[in-house]
Amino acid sequence: MNPCFRSAATALALTLAVAGPVAAQPQEPWPSRQVTAIVPFPVGQGIDIMARVLTTEINRITGQPFAVMNREGAIGSIGTSAVARSKPDGYTLLIGPNTPITIAPHVLKSVPYTFDAITPVCQTFENVMAIFVKQGSPWRSLKELFDAAQAQPGKLTWGHTGLGSVPHLSMAGLLQTTTLKVQDVPFKGEVQILQLMISGELNFSASSISGMYGRGLDPLAVFADKRHPAYPDTPTVAELGYPAGVPGLNGIFVPQGTPEPVIAAIEKACRAAVESESFTSSAARFRQTPAFLGSADFTRRLRNDYEAKGKLVRELGIKQDGN
């Protein structure tokens, strides 16, 4: 054989010998090192607390550490954008609610990502809203409250945590089905709402059960299709003939392009964590509702919410600059 051809053949054989096993190597199991979890809301909020409970449990299940980082701002879109731009390898996760994914793109003038830039991996819990009045209020039912509003057009006031927030859109969507005229007052947080409710300066609010439970308020109706364990005697708005609304849908998300085996591994760990005694007991303590959904079902639910929220926001004419 020509020495040149012999050398070329030898080189090719060596190349194939090296390349073959490399190509056949399986992807490293997830997780094989520390995972960064970005929470797009401030430290200490219920979303942050539940995210830390979740990551602690996944750490116990997988044996790998999780570093939780808070990147709040612009209805959660700042932290969400950071995850959307990250390497799609399963080592940077978004843990939080649906707000920056199904609401922010419609409410803000612009966000640096699209709905499809973030892949939902699993739903972990639902943050349910309710209509509250001060304890001792003359209104003991939603009908009595609405009758009072009908008799005093434009006089009653209600509070929420900002234009485009889940509580705001839940109540605004319900009011759209009525002829009532009431004044909505946006606030930065539920603490302010609570103070003004107790003082009597606000007549009612649309607020989270987790934030208002045990604080001197009574619920008149729950925004859900089934009653909440914290208030088993309180009807849902659906029972009263109104749209049920959608609660805050919390879960784990990854950047678009994350390999399917990695998504499946995260989903498996997520399910085990959500079903753990540690997570369920923490959820009960904070009046949250554990509700696992896998990637396909969670994606479908979020897409439906994205479309419904877009329609509602357009009808209400809401638009913010994101500051």
C-alpha positions in Angstrom: 0.0 0.0 0.0 1.2 3.5 -0.8 2.7 4.9 2.4 0.6 8.1 2.0 -2.6 6.1 1.8 -1.5 3.9 4.7 -0.9 7.0 6.9 -4.3 8.5 5.8 -6.1 5.2 6.6 -4.4 4.9 10.0 -5.4 8.5 10.8 -9.0 7.9 9.8 -9.2 4.7 11.8 -7.8 6.6 14.9 -10.3 9.4 14.3 -13.2 7.0 14.1 -12.0 5.1 17.2 -11.9 8.3 19.2 -15.1 9.9 17.7 -17.2 6.8 17.9 -17.3 6.4 21.7 -17.7 10.2 22.2 -20.7 10.3 20.0 -22.3 7.4 21.8 -21.7 8.8 25.2 -25.0 9.5 27.1 -25.8 13.0 28.3 -24.7 13.5 31.9 -27.6 13.0 34.3 -29.3 16.1 35.7 -28.3 17.5 38.0 -24.5 16.8 38.2 -23.6 20.1 39.8 -25.1 23.2 41.4 -28.3 24.6 40.0 -29.2 28.3 40.0 -32.9 29.0 40.6 -34.0 32.6 39.8 -37.1 33.9 41.6 -38.4 37.0 39.8 -39.9 38.5 43.0 -38.5 39.9 46.2 -37.0 37.9 49.1 -39.5 37.1 51.8 -42.7 37.1 49.7 -44.8 34.0 49.6 -43.5 33.1 46.1 -39.9 33.3 47.4 -40.6 31.3 50.5 -42.3 28.5 48.6 -39.5 28.5 46.0 -37.0 27.9 48.8 -39.0 25.1 50.3 -39.2 23.5 46.8 -35.5 23.8 46.1 -34.6 22.5 49.5 -36.7 19.4 48.8 -35.2 18.9 45.3 -31.8 19.2 46.8 -32.7 16.5 49.3 -34.0 14.3 46.4 -31.1 14.8 44.0 -28.2 15.5 46.3 -27.1 18.6 44.4 -27.1 22.1 45.8 -29.5 24.9 44.6 -28.5 28.6 44.7 -31.7 30.8 44.9 -31.3 34.3 43.4 -33.9 37.0 43.5 -34.2 39.1 40.3 -37.3 41.2 40.9 -38.9 44.0 38.9 -41.2 44.8 36.0 -43.9 42.3 37.0 -41.3 39.5 37.2 -40.0 40.1 33.6 -36.5 41.0 34.7 -35.8 37.6 36.2 -37.7 35.9 33.5 -35.6 37.6 30.8 -32.4 36.5 32.6 -33.5 32.9 32.4 -34.7 33.2 28.8 -31.1 34.3 27.9 -29.3 31.6 29.9 -27.8 28.5 28.6 -30.5 25.8 28.0 -28.8 23.1 30.0 -31.1 22.8 33.0 -28.7 24.6 35.4 -30.6 27.9 35.4 -34.2 27.6 36.3 -37.0 30.1 36.8 -39.2 29.4 39.8 -42.3 31.6 40.2 -45.8 32.4 39.0 -47.3 32.7 35.6 -47.5 36.5 35.9 -44.3 37.4 33.8 -45.2 34.8 31.2 -49.0 35.1 30.7 -49.6 38.7 31.9 -46.5 40.9 31.6 -46.2 40.5 27.8 -49.7 42.0 27.4 -49.5 44.6 30.2 -46.0 46.0 29.6 -45.1 48.1 26.6 -42.4 45.5 25.8 -40.7 42.5 27.3 -37.4 41.0 26.0 -38.8 37.5 25.5 -41.8 35.7 24.0 -44.2 33.2 25.5 -42.3 30.4 23.7 -38.9 31.6 25.0 -39.6 29.9 28.3 -40.5 26.2 28.6 -42.8 25.2 31.5 -41.5 22.1 33.3 -44.0 21.6 36.1 -46.7 23.4 38.1 -46.1 23.3 41.8 -49.0 25.1 43.5 -51.8 27.6 43.0 -52.1 30.9 44.8 -55.9 31.5 45.1 -57.5 34.9 45.3 -60.7 35.9 47.1 -63.0 38.9 47.5 -62.6 40.3 51.1 -64.4 42.7 53.3 -63.6 43.9 56.8 -64.9 41.7 59.7 -68.1 43.3 60.9 -68.9 44.7 57.5 -72.6 45.1 56.7 -72.2 42.9 53.7 -72.2 39.2 54.5 -72.4 37.9 50.9 -71.2 38.9 47.5 -74.9 39.6 46.6 -75.2 42.1 49.4 -72.0 43.8 48.4 -73.1 44.0 44.8 -76.5 45.3 45.8 -74.8 48.1 47.7 -72.6 48.9 44.8 -75.7 49.0 42.5 -77.5 51.4 44.9 -74.4 53.7 45.0 -72.8 53.9 41.6 -69.2 54.9 41.7 -69.1 55.2 45.5 -67.6 51.9 46.7 -63.8 51.4 46.5 -61.8 48.2 46.1 -58.1 47.6 46.4 -55.7 45.3 44.5 -51.9 44.9 44.0 -51.5 46.8 40.8 -52.9 47.0 37.3 -52.5 43.7 35.5 -51.9 41.7 38.7 -53.7 38.4 39.2 -56.1 39.9 41.8 -56.8 42.9 39.6 -57.6 40.9 36.5 -59.7 38.4 38.5 -61.9 41.1 39.9 -61.9 43.2 36.7 -62.9 40.2 34.7 -65.8 39.5 37.1 -67.0 43.1 37.1 -67.0 43.0 33.3 -70.0 40.6 33.5 -72.0 43.1 35.6 -73.2 46.7 35.2 -71.6 47.8 38.5 -69.6 51.0 38.7 -67.0 50.8 41.5 -63.6 52.6 42.0 -60.5 50.4 41.9 -57.4 51.6 43.8 -54.0 50.0 43.0 -51.4 49.4 45.7 -47.8 48.1 45.7 -48.6 45.4 48.2 -51.2 43.7 50.3 -50.0 45.3 53.6 -51.3 48.7 52.4 -54.6 47.2 51.3 -55.0 45.5 54.7 -54.4 48.7 56.6 -57.0 50.6 54.6 -59.5 47.8 54.8 -59.3 47.7 58.6 -59.5 51.5 58.8 -62.6 51.4 56.6 -61.1 53.6 53.9 -61.5 50.7 51.4 -64.8 48.9 51.1 -63.5 45.6 49.7 -60.5 44.0 48.0 -59.4 41.2 45.6 -56.5 39.7 47.4 -54.6 36.4 47.9 -55.9 34.1 50.6 -52.3 33.5 51.6 -51.8 37.2 52.3 -55.1 38.0 54.1 -56.0 34.8 56.1 -56.4 35.5 59.8 -55.9 39.3 59.5 -59.4 40.6 60.4 -61.0 40.2 57.0 -63.9 38.0 55.9 -64.0 36.4 52.4 -67.3 36.7 50.4 -66.2 34.5 47.4 -63.2 32.7 46.2 -61.8 33.0 42.6 -61.7 29.3 41.9 -63.8 26.4 40.6 -63.7 24.6 44.0 -63.8 25.8 47.6 -60.5 26.6 49.4 -59.5 24.5 52.5 -58.9 27.7 54.4 -62.5 28.9 53.9 -64.6 25.7 53.4 -67.9 27.7 54.0 -67.1 30.4 51.5 -68.6 29.9 48.0 -66.6 30.2 44.8 -67.5 32.9 42.3 -68.3 30.0 39.9 -70.9 28.8 42.4 -72.4 32.3 42.3 -72.6 32.3 38.5 -69.5 34.3 37.6 -66.3 33.4 35.8 -64.0 31.3 38.1 -60.9 33.2 37.2 -57.4 31.7 37.2 -55.3 31.6 40.4 -51.6 32.4 40.4 -50.0 29.4 38.7 -46.6 28.7 40.2 -44.0 26.4 38.8 -40.6 25.7 37.3 -39.5 27.0 33.9 -36.4 26.6 31.7 -35.1 28.3 28.6 -36.4 27.2 25.2 -34.1 24.6 23.8 -33.4 22.7 27.0 -33.0 19.0 26.1 -36.1 16.8 26.6 -34.2 14.3 28.9 -33.2 17.2 31.2 -36.8 18.5 31.2 -38.0 15.0 32.1 -35.5 14.8 34.9 -36.5 18.1 36.4 -40.2 17.2 36.1 -39.6 14.0 37.9 -37.8 15.7 40.8 -40.4 18.4 40.9 -43.2 15.9 41.3 -41.5 14.1 44.1 -40.8 17.5 45.8 -44.4 18.7 45.5 -45.8 15.4 46.9 -43.4 15.5 49.8 -44.6 16.0 53.4 -42.3 19.0 53.7 -43.7 20.9 50.7 -47.4 20.0 51.4 -47.1 21.1 55.1 -45.4 24.3 54.1 -48.1 25.0 51.5 -50.8 24.4 54.1 -49.1 26.8 56.5 -49.1 29.6 53.9 -52.6 28.8 52.6 -51.3 27.7 49.2 -52.7 24.8 47.2 -50.2 22.1 46.0 -51.2 21.2 42.5 -48.6 19.3 40.4 -48.9 19.3 36.6 -46.4 17.9 34.2 -44.8 19.9 31.4 -47.4 19.2 28.7 -50.4 19.9 30.9 -48.8 23.0 32.5 -47.8 24.4 29.0 -51.4 23.9 27.8 -52.9 25.6 30.8 -50.5 28.5 30.5 -51.1 29.0 26.8 -54.8 29.2 27.5 -54.2 31.7 30.2 -51.9 33.7 28.0 -54.6 34.0 25.4 -57.4 34.8 27.9 -55.3 37.4 29.7 -54.3 39.1 26.4 -58.0 39.4 25.5 -59.0 40.8 28.9 -56.0 43.3 29.1 -56.9 44.6 25.6 -60.6 45.0 26.6 -59.5 46.9 29.8 -57.0 49.0 27.9 -54.2 48.4 30.3 -50.6 49.3 29.4 -47.6 50.1 31.6 -44.0 51.2 30.9 -42.6 48.5 33.2 -40.8 50.8 35.6 
